[in-house]
Amino acid sequence: MKPYVICLMHSSLDGRTHPSRWRPKGAGTDWFEKIHDELGGDAWVIGRVTGAEFAKGKPYPTTDATFPRESWFARRDAKTYGVVLDAQGKIGWGRSDIGGDPIVVVLTERVPDSHLAGLRGEGVSYIFAGKSEIDLGLTLDILARELGVKRLLVEGGGVANGAFLRAGLIDEFNLILSPAIDGARGAPFVFDSTEADGDRPAPIIAMTLESTRELGGGVLLLRYLIKNDPQAASR
């Protein structure tokens, strides 16, 4: 059964997600982790670019070993997992957890054996969800079936968020909205796309504002329930 998927993001009024660029500075930037904890996910997921910001290692050395293209888990007993989409296996981790949450990397079958050896050596779990591109629906199915994930937090960057959105997999959107503006070119957005997906709309039928919460200092938490085209996730 598909986990319940909540996208949680923090943005300026113009939808940008790098607080260092916001003006005025420091406008409610300490709320993300608090709301993350309140939402109580079994796992959270980020894309490769965001994931690389947490990495401490280098690319893994070559190896003569070979490994089957099947899921491998260093742990199955964690309260929460940190899931990272890394289709081609670009990230050398140098760690096995982020903030105490064991890392689970989502790969495609094109990943070299040297990368699998490196992940195993560092105790980083991995799953395969596609031959050359990640199938997000399959990813959710594996996380639910293998690790018991029932509630997943999608937490960006924008390309990863957009991919989940266009796949019709997001059930709820929680936006922490700060009284600040970026206003300049080049900053990432809450939802974005690759060039190939730029003209592909999200299959959203309706969005319902479930609640508005004042967090203080002009910061709002907006909670929307999303109704997707029921055929979207099966396409």
BADREN-309522 format. One line per 10 residues: number of its first residue (from 1); for each residue x, y, z of N, C-alpha, C. Coordinates in pm, 1 decimal, m for minus. Layout:
<sites>
NUM = X:Y:Z:X:Y:Z:X:Y:Z  ...
</sites>
This chain:
<sites>
1 = 84.3:m120.1:0.0:0.0:0.0:0.0:87.3:124.3:0.0  53.3:223.9:m81.2:131.9:346.1:m90.6:132.5:422.5:42.0  249.2:469.8:85.3:251.8:555.3:204.6:173.9:684.2:180.8  129.5:744.8:289.3:71.2:878.7:282.2:186.8:975.8:265.3  181.9:1058.0:161.2:295.7:1142.1:124.4:264.6:1288.3:151.5  349.4:1350.1:234.0:337.0:1491.7:268.5:460.1:1564.9:217.0  438.9:1667.6:137.7:549.7:1753.8:97.8:557.7:1868.5:197.9  674.4:1883.2:260.9:698.7:1991.9:356.0:809.4:2080.9:302.0  779.1:2208.9:287.4:881.0:2303.6:241.0:867.3:2435.7:315.7  977.4:2512.1:311.6:982.0:2644.4:373.2:1024.7:2742.1:265.3
11 = 947.6:2845.9:242.7:982.0:2937.2:134.6:956.4:3081.8:171.7  1014.5:3169.6:90.4:983.1:3312.4:95.0:848.6:3333.5:26.3  799.8:3456.3:26.7:670.8:3485.6:m35.2:671.3:3462.3:m185.4  789.7:3468.0:m247.5:797.9:3441.6:m391.1:841.5:3298.7:m422.4  824.2:3208.5:m324.9:841.9:3066.3:m350.7:984.5:3018.0:m359.5  1080.2:3097.0:m311.8:1221.3:3057.8:m318.4:1264.2:2991.5:m187.2  1363.4:2901.8:m195.9:1391.7:2814.0:m81.6:1532.3:2825.5:m22.6  1609.2:2928.7:m60.6:1740.2:2949.5:0.8:1732.6:3067.7:96.9  1717.5:3041.8:227.2:1700.1:3151.5:324.0:1814.5:3252.4:324.8  1934.4:3211.2:285.8:2047.2:3304.9:287.8:2026.0:3422.7:193.4
21 = 1936.9:3405.1:95.5:1909.6:3509.8:m4.0:1790.3:3597.2:32.4  1716.2:3556.7:136.2:1593.9:3628.2:170.1:1623.3:3761.6:236.7  1533.9:3856.6:211.0:1540.1:3985.2:279.1:1401.0:4021.0:328.0  1386.3:4058.0:454.6:1492.4:4069.8:554.2:1549.8:3933.8:594.6  1670.2:3934.0:648.2:1737.6:3810.7:687.5:1672.4:3748.8:811.1  1685.2:3614.6:819.4:1643.1:3543.5:939.8:1494.5:3543.9:967.2  1411.8:3554.6:862.5:1267.1:3563.1:881.7:1206.0:3425.4:904.2  1199.6:3382.1:1029.0:1134.3:3256.4:1064.1:1202.9:3132.4:1012.7  1335.6:3134.0:1005.4:1408.5:3022.4:944.8:1431.7:2905.1:1040.1  1380.3:2912.2:1161.3:1404.1:2805.3:1259.0:1283.9:2711.5:1275.1
31 = 1186.8:2718.9:1182.8:1064.4:2641.7:1200.3:1064.8:2506.4:1129.7  1149.6:2487.1:1032.5:1138.8:2367.1:950.0:1151.7:2238.9:1031.9  1256.6:2227.6:1112.3:1277.5:2104.6:1189.0:1164.8:2080.6:1288.9  1110.4:2187.1:1345.2:1000.8:2172.7:1441.8:877.3:2112.7:1375.0  842.6:2165.2:1256.8:725.5:2112.3:1186.7:753.7:1971.7:1134.4  875.9:1948.8:1086.8:916.4:1814.6:1043.4:889.8:1712.9:1154.7  932.3:1745.1:1277.0:912.4:1653.4:1389.4:764.5:1637.0:1421.5  687.8:1744.8:1412.6:544.2:1737.1:1441.7:472.3:1644.1:1344.3  514.2:1645.5:1217.9:446.1:1564.9:1116.2:469.4:1415.1:1134.9  576.9:1377.9:1199.9:596.7:1239.7:1242.9:605.6:1136.5:1132.1
41 = 686.4:1161.3:1031.9:702.8:1065.0:924.2:785.7:944.3:963.5  759.6:830.8:897.5:843.4:711.4:913.6:971.7:726.7:831.9  968.6:814.5:731.8:1084.4:839.8:645.7:1068.2:976.2:581.4  1180.1:1033.7:539.7:1177.3:1157.6:462.9:1267.2:1138.7:341.1  1236.8:1212.7:234.9:1308.9:1191.1:109.8:1354.1:1324.3:51.0  1476.4:1324.8:m3.2:1533.1:1440.7:m70.4:1597.4:1394.1:m200.6  1628.1:1488.2:m288.6:1693.2:1455.9:m414.4:1844.6:1452.0:m402.5  1910.0:1423.8:m515.1:2056.2:1408.4:m515.2:2128.7:1537.4:m477.8  2084.8:1649.3:m532.6:2154.8:1775.6:m506.1:2148.7:1810.1:m358.3  2030.4:1799.1:m298.7:2017.3:1825.0:m155.2:2093.7:1720.9:m75.4
51 = 2086.8:1594.5:m118.4:2157.6:1488.8:m48.0:2307.1:1510.6:m45.0  2362.3:1561.3:m154.9:2506.7:1583.2:m162.6:2554.3:1684.1:m58.6  2465.8:1771.7:m14.0:2502.0:1869.8:87.8:2532.1:1804.0:222.1  2480.9:1682.9:241.9:2503.6:1610.8:367.0:2621.1:1513.0:357.6  2672.2:1490.4:238.1:2776.4:1389.5:218.1:2910.8:1436.3:273.7  2988.8:1339.8:324.5:3120.4:1369.4:379.5:3231.4:1294.6:306.5  3194.4:1205.7:212.0:3292.5:1120.1:147.5:3323.5:1161.2:4.9  3401.4:1076.6:m61.5:3440.7:1095.9:m200.9:3386.9:979.2:m282.8  3391.5:988.6:m416.9:3349.0:874.5:m498.8:3422.4:747.6:m457.5  3351.5:635.8:m462.4:3407.7:510.0:m415.1:3506.4:452.2:m516.8
61 = 3612.2:386.9:m469.3:3713.7:331.0:m560.2:3660.4:212.9:m640.3  3725.0:184.0:m750.2:3684.0:70.9:m834.3:3702.5:m60.0:m759.6  3629.8:m162.3:m804.2:3636.1:m293.4:m741.0:3610.8:m401.7:m845.4  3660.0:m521.2:m817.9:3633.0:m635.8:m904.8:3508.1:m712.1:m860.3  3455.1:m674.8:m744.9:3336.6:m743.2:m691.5:3213.8:m710.3:m775.7  3120.2:m801.8:m778.5:2993.2:m779.3:m847.2:2878.2:m806.3:m750.0  2768.7:m736.0:m770.6:2655.4:m745.5:m680.0:2525.8:m754.4:m760.1  2429.8:m831.6:m709.7:2299.9:m838.2:m778.5:2226.9:m705.2:m767.1  2144.6:m675.3:m866.5:2067.0:m551.4:m862.9:1937.8:m575.4:m785.7  1955.0:m585.9:m653.7:1841.5:m606.6:m563.5:1866.7:m527.7:m435.8
71 = 1760.8:m500.0:m362.8:1770.5:m417.6:m242.4:1865.0:m478.8:m139.8  1935.0:m391.7:m68.8:2025.3:m434.2:39.3:2006.1:m338.4:155.3  1982.0:m394.3:275.4:1953.2:m311.2:391.6:2053.0:m336.0:503.0  2115.3:m228.0:547.7:2203.0:m237.7:664.0:2120.6:m242.8:791.6  2003.2:m176.2:788.8:1913.1:m174.8:904.3:1768.9:m179.3:858.2  1686.4:m245.4:936.2:1542.5:m247.6:910.9:1462.8:m209.5:1035.5  1530.8:m163.8:1140.4:1465.5:m142.9:1269.0:1460.8:3.2:1311.1  1488.9:95.6:1219.1:1494.0:236.6:1255.5:1354.5:294.7:1272.9  1343.5:396.1:1357.8:1217.1:467.0:1374.5:1188.5:553.0:1252.2  1294.3:613.1:1194.7:1281.1:701.4:1079.5:1399.0:679.2:985.2
81 = 1374.1:683.7:854.0:1479.5:666.7:753.8:1494.8:794.0:671.2  1618.0:823.2:632.6:1646.5:933.2:541.9:1669.9:878.5:402.1  1578.9:904.1:310.6:1581.9:845.7:176.5:1635.8:950.5:78.0  1731.1:908.1:m5.2:1793.1:1000.4:m100.6:1783.9:941.9:m241.2  1730.0:1020.2:m334.9:1721.5:978.9:m474.6:1855.4:1006.5:m541.8  1924.8:901.7:m582.5:2057.4:917.6:m645.5:2066.9:817.9:m760.5  1997.1:846.7:m868.6:1975.4:751.0:m977.6:2103.5:688.3:m1029.5  2206.8:767.2:m1048.9:2330.3:717.0:m1109.4:2440.5:688.4:m1007.7  2410.0:701.7:m879.9:2509.6:671.6:m776.9:2625.1:769.9:m775.8  2595.5:897.0:m760.0:2697.6:1001.3:m763.2:2754.0:1036.0:m626.0
91 = 2679.8:1005.7:m520.2:2718.4:1054.0:m387.1:2803.6:951.4:m312.7  2923.0:992.3:m272.3:3005.3:915.7:m178.8:2975.8:967.0:m39.0  2917.9:884.3:46.1:2857.9:936.1:168.1:2956.9:966.2:280.7  3044.1:873.3:312.3:3131.4:895.0:426.7:3057.2:895.8:558.7  2936.5:845.7:558.9:2851.8:838.8:678.3:2738.2:741.6:648.0  2670.3:694.6:751.1:2559.9:601.3:729.3:2425.9:656.8:775.3  2426.9:778.0:832.5:2301.3:836.5:877.9:2305.6:987.6:861.4  2188.4:1048.9:865.0:2175.4:1194.2:866.0:2091.6:1229.9:987.1  2153.1:1295.8:1082.7:2081.5:1331.8:1204.6:2030.4:1212.6:1281.5  2100.2:1099.8:1270.6:2059.8:977.8:1339.8:1966.1:889.3:1260.7
101 = 1915.9:936.8:1147.7:1826.2:856.8:1063.9:1909.1:781.3:959.6  1903.6:647.9:957.5:1982.0:571.2:860.6:1948.5:609.0:717.4  2051.9:619.3:634.1:2033.6:657.8:494.6:1989.7:537.0:412.5  1891.2:559.2:325.7:1849.6:461.5:225.6:1858.9:531.7:89.9  1944.4:481.2:1.2:1964.5:543.7:m128.4:1879.3:472.3:m233.5  1812.1:550.8:m317.0:1731.9:496.6:m426.8:1815.2:505.7:m554.1  1842.6:389.9:m616.3:1932.5:379.6:m730.9:1858.9:324.3:m853.1  1926.4:333.5:m966.3:1883.7:259.8:m1085.3:1987.2:150.8:m1113.0  1953.3:60.5:m1202.2:2039.5:m54.8:m1227.7:2166.5:m19.0:m1302.8  2179.5:105.2:m1348.0:2300.2:149.3:m1417.4:2416.9:180.8:m1323.0
111 = 2390.1:180.4:m1194.4:2493.9:214.6:m1097.4:2605.9:111.2:m1101.4  2733.5:153.3:m1101.5:2843.8:57.0:m1106.2:2857.4:m22.4:m977.2  2916.2:m140.2:m988.7:2937.3:m225.7:m871.7:3025.3:m158.6:m767.0  3117.5:m73.9:m811.0:3204.8:m5.2:m715.7:3123.3:81.8:m620.2  3016.3:140.3:m671.4:2932.2:223.8:m585.3:2857.1:137.7:m484.0  2809.1:23.1:m527.4:2740.1:m67.0:m434.3:2834.5:m116.1:m326.2  2957.7:m146.4:m364.8:3057.0:m190.3:m266.7:3082.5:m80.0:m164.1  3092.0:44.3:m212.7:3114.2:156.0:m122.0:2999.4:175.9:m25.4  2876.6:166.6:m74.8:2760.1:181.5:12.2:2756.6:72.3:118.2  2782.0:m49.8:76.8:2782.7:m160.4:173.6:2892.0:m141.1:278.3
121 = 3007.8:m96.4:233.7:3119.2:m76.5:325.5:3090.9:29.6:430.4  3006.5:126.5:395.0:2973.6:232.8:490.2:2842.3:207.4:563.8  2780.1:92.9:536.6:2655.0:61.0:604.1:2538.8:146.0:558.5  2538.3:182.3:427.2:2430.1:261.4:370.4:2337.3:168.8:291.5  2211.9:162.0:330.6:2114.8:77.5:261.4:2082.3:134.2:124.6  2039.5:45.9:33.8:1998.6:93.8:m98.3:1889.8:5.5:m156.2  1810.5:67.7:m244.6:1707.9:m5.6:m318.8:1720.7:30.8:m466.2  1671.6:m57.1:m553.2:1668.3:m29.6:m697.1:1523.8:m3.9:m737.6  1503.7:106.2:m811.7:1366.8:143.0:m851.5:1363.1:185.5:m997.6  1426.5:105.9:m1083.5:1423.2:135.9:m1225.6:1553.1:97.4:m1293.4
131 = 1548.9:79.8:m1425.1:1668.7:42.1:m1500.0:1760.0:161.1:m1525.2  1704.6:271.8:m1575.3:1786.4:389.8:m1603.4:1729.5:517.1:m1542.1  1601.9:516.5:m1504.8:1538.0:628.9:m1438.6:1460.9:577.8:m1317.6  1454.2:659.9:m1214.0:1384.7:619.3:m1092.5:1233.3:625.0:m1112.1  1168.3:516.3:m1080.0:1022.9:506.4:m1080.0:977.3:538.4:m937.1  918.2:655.7:m917.8:882.2:698.2:m782.2:771.1:613.4:m722.3  677.1:568.3:m803.9:572.9:479.5:m753.8:631.1:349.7:m700.6  726.5:294.4:m775.1:794.0:172.0:m729.9:874.9:199.0:m604.1  937.8:315.5:m597.1:1012.8:353.0:m477.3:924.4:347.9:m353.8  806.2:408.2:m362.5:714.5:409.0:m248.7:669.9:268.1:m212.1
141 = 644.5:186.3:m313.5:603.0:48.4:m289.0:710.4:m28.9:m213.0  835.8:m12.7:m253.9:946.1:m83.9:m187.3:963.3:m34.7:m44.5  958.6:96.6:m23.6:974.1:151.1:112.0:864.0:99.8:204.8  741.9:90.6:152.9:630.8:40.5:234.1:646.8:m107.7:263.2  680.8:m182.7:157.9:687.2:m328.5:171.1:807.9:m375.1:252.3  923.2:m314.6:228.6:1046.1:m362.4:291.0:1075.4:m298.8:426.6  1035.9:m172.5:444.9:1070.8:m100.9:567.7:948.7:m55.9:648.0  830.6:m87.4:599.0:709.6:m53.2:673.0:677.4:95.0:677.1  722.7:170.3:577.2:697.7:314.5:575.0:551.4:340.1:540.3  482.1:409.5:629.4:341.1:442.0:607.6:318.4:592.1:587.8
151 = 417.4:671.5:627.8:404.0:817.5:623.2:538.4:875.3:579.7  540.9:933.0:461.3:665.7:979.8:400.8:661.9:1130.8:382.7  769.9:1198.6:423.8:782.7:1342.5:406.3:874.4:1371.2:288.6  822.7:1438.7:186.7:901.9:1480.5:71.3:951.0:1622.0:99.5  1085.8:1639.8:100.6:1142.2:1765.4:148.9:1248.0:1824.5:55.9  1228.9:1803.5:m74.3:1307.6:1875.8:m173.6:1449.6:1831.9:m191.9  1515.0:1906.0:m282.6:1484.9:2027.2:m357.0:1368.7:2022.5:m455.6  1364.1:2134.8:m530.1:1251.0:2157.8:m615.0:1229.3:2055.0:m723.4  1336.9:2002.6:m781.7:1322.2:1903.2:m888.8:1263.6:1773.2:m833.6  1312.2:1729.8:m717.4:1257.3:1608.3:m655.6:1111.6:1629.4:m617.4
161 = 1081.4:1743.7:m556.6:941.9:1773.8:m521.1:852.6:1772.4:m644.3  901.3:1836.5:m751.3:823.2:1842.8:m874.5:799.1:1706.4:m935.6  898.3:1618.3:m924.5:882.4:1483.2:m979.2:772.2:1407.5:m905.4  769.2:1417.5:m772.7:661.7:1354.4:m695.4:527.0:1416.5:m730.1  524.7:1547.7:m746.6:399.8:1617.7:m777.8:345.3:1573.1:m912.2  431.4:1568.2:m1015.4:384.9:1530.7:m1149.4:349.7:1383.9:m1158.2  403.5:1303.0:m1066.7:367.0:1161.1:m1063.2:234.8:1137.5:m991.0  174.9:1242.9:m937.1:47.2:1229.3:m867.8:57.5:1156.8:m735.5  171.2:1171.8:m665.6:197.1:1093.2:m545.4:188.0:1173.4:m415.9  173.8:1305.0:m425.1:167.7:1387.8:m304.5:22.5:1401.6:m259.1
171 = m1.1:1365.9:m132.7:m135.5:1371.8:m75.3:m161.5:1501.2:1.0  m54.1:1561.5:50.0:m68.7:1678.8:136.2:52.4:1769.0:119.5  29.6:1900.2:120.3:137.3:1997.2:106.9:135.0:2090.7:226.0  245.5:2091.8:301.8:261.3:2182.7:415.1:368.1:2285.5:378.9  329.3:2412.2:374.6:421.5:2518.9:336.7:440.4:2615.0:453.5  564.6:2625.6:499.4:601.2:2727.9:596.4:636.7:2852.4:515.9  559.0:2957.5:532.8:572.5:3077.2:449.9:624.9:3191.9:534.3  745.8:3238.8:499.5:809.9:3344.9:576.3:785.4:3482.4:514.1  778.1:3586.5:597.1:759.4:3722.9:546.5:890.7:3779.0:493.5  934.1:3724.2:382.0:1060.4:3764.7:320.0:1048.2:3743.5:170.4
181 = 1134.9:3809.6:97.0:1135.6:3797.9:m48.4:1278.7:3776.7:m96.7  1294.6:3686.9:m193.9:1423.4:3667.9:m259.8:1435.6:3771.4:m372.2  1350.5:3755.6:m473.6:1339.4:3856.8:m576.0:1448.4:3860.8:m680.8  1541.7:3765.4:m677.8:1650.7:3764.8:m775.4:1648.1:3636.3:m856.7  1712.1:3640.7:m970.2:1715.1:3526.2:m1060.6:1806.5:3415.5:m1007.0  1769.6:3288.6:m1035.6:1860.8:3177.1:m1011.2:1837.6:3096.7:m886.1  1753.9:3142.0:m794.7:1730.6:3067.0:m671.6:1633.2:2953.0:m696.0  1647.3:2841.9:m624.1:1555.9:2728.6:m642.6:1416.1:2759.6:m591.2  1319.0:2693.5:m653.2:1178.7:2706.9:m616.1:1133.2:2585.0:m535.3  1017.0:2598.8:m472.1:956.0:2487.6:m398.3:932.5:2368.9:m490.0
191 = 876.7:2395.4:m608.9:856.3:2292.0:m710.0:923.4:2336.3:m839.4  995.7:2242.6:m899.9:1067.5:2273.2:m1023.5:1066.2:2148.5:m1111.4  1139.4:2151.9:m1223.0:1142.7:2037.0:m1313.3:1273.7:2034.1:m1388.9  1300.4:1920.2:m1447.9:1409.0:1912.7:m1543.8:1360.6:1972.2:m1675.4  1452.7:1993.1:m1768.9:1415.0:2046.7:m1901.1:1314.1:1954.8:m1969.1  1335.0:1823.5:m1954.9:1248.5:1727.1:m2023.5:1105.7:1731.0:m1971.7  1088.8:1766.0:m1842.9:954.8:1765.6:m1782.6:892.9:1904.3:m1774.1  957.0:2002.8:m1835.8:913.8:2140.6:m1819.3:771.4:2168.6:m1864.0  720.0:2095.3:m1961.1:583.8:2118.8:m2011.8:483.2:2016.4:m1959.2  525.2:1934.7:m1865.1:437.0:1829.2:m1813.3:364.9:1878.3:m1687.9
201 = 233.0:1896.8:m1693.7:160.5:1948.5:m1578.0:138.7:1841.6:m1470.8  119.5:1888.1:m1348.0:83.8:1796.4:m1239.7:m61.5:1754.2:m1254.1  m95.3:1629.2:m1220.5:m231.9:1579.3:m1238.7:m323.5:1612.2:m1121.2  m317.0:1736.0:m1073.4:m395.8:1777.0:m956.9:m537.2:1815.3:m999.9  m636.2:1755.4:m934.9:m776.4:1786.5:m962.1:m824.5:1898.9:m871.3  m779.9:1896.1:m743.9:m824.9:1997.6:m648.5:m725.9:2008.1:m533.5  m722.0:2127.3:m472.2:m645.9:2149.3:m349.7:m737.3:2216.6:m248.7  m738.4:2163.7:m125.5:m824.0:2216.3:m20.4:m739.3:2268.5:93.5  m760.2:2394.3:132.7:m688.3:2450.6:246.4:m746.7:2391.2:374.2  m670.0:2300.7:435.4:m716.4:2231.6:555.7:m698.4:2316.6:680.5
211 = m589.1:2392.5:687.8:m566.4:2476.0:805.7:m462.6:2583.4:776.3  m473.3:2693.3:850.1:m373.8:2800.5:849.0:m331.0:2824.6:992.8  m201.3:2821.8:1016.2:m150.5:2834.8:1152.9:m46.2:2945.7:1158.3  m63.0:3039.7:1248.7:34.3:3145.5:1268.8:144.1:3093.8:1360.9  266.9:3098.4:1313.0:379.8:3047.9:1390.0:452.4:3158.2:1466.2  415.7:3281.4:1440.0:479.2:3394.4:1506.6:571.5:3470.2:1413.0  582.1:3600.4:1436.4:670.5:3681.9:1355.7:627.4:3694.2:1211.3  498.9:3675.1:1185.5:449.6:3683.5:1049.0:465.9:3556.5:967.9  516.3:3448.7:1029.2:535.6:3320.2:960.8:406.0:3239.9:968.1  365.1:3182.8:854.7:243.8:3101.6:848.0:276.7:2957.8:809.9
221 = 197.7:2865.4:859.8:201.6:2727.3:813.7:70.1:2699.9:742.2  77.8:2677.0:611.3:m40.2:2647.9:530.4:m44.1:2498.9:500.7  m156.1:2436.4:531.4:m170.9:2292.9:507.9:m280.1:2269.6:403.7  m241.9:2211.3:291.3:m334.8:2182.3:181.6:m345.8:2031.6:159.9  m465.8:1984.4:140.9:m488.0:1846.9:98.3:m499.1:1847.0:m53.2  m436.4:1750.3:m117.9:m430.3:1744.4:m263.1:m509.9:1624.8:m313.6  m593.5:1649.8:m411.7:m664.5:1542.2:m480.0:m605.4:1528.0:m619.7  m548.8:1411.1:m646.9:m486.4:1383.2:m775.9:m578.3:1301.3:m866.4  m553.1:1310.6:m994.3:m617.3:1220.1:m1089.7:m583.1:1077.9:m1049.8  m682.1:993.3:m1017.8:m652.4:857.6:m969.5:m575.4:772.8:m1069.4
231 = m574.5:813.0:m1195.6:m498.5:736.6:m1295.8:m351.7:777.0:m1303.1  m316.3:887.3:m1235.3:m182.9:944.1:m1252.8:m72.5:849.2:m1207.4  m88.8:790.7:m1088.7:16.4:706.4:m1033.5:34.6:575.8:m1108.8  m63.7:540.3:m1192.0:m54.4:413.4:m1266.7:m2.1:432.0:m1408.1  24.0:557.3:m1448.6:70.0:582.1:m1585.1:218.2:553.8:m1600.0
</sites>
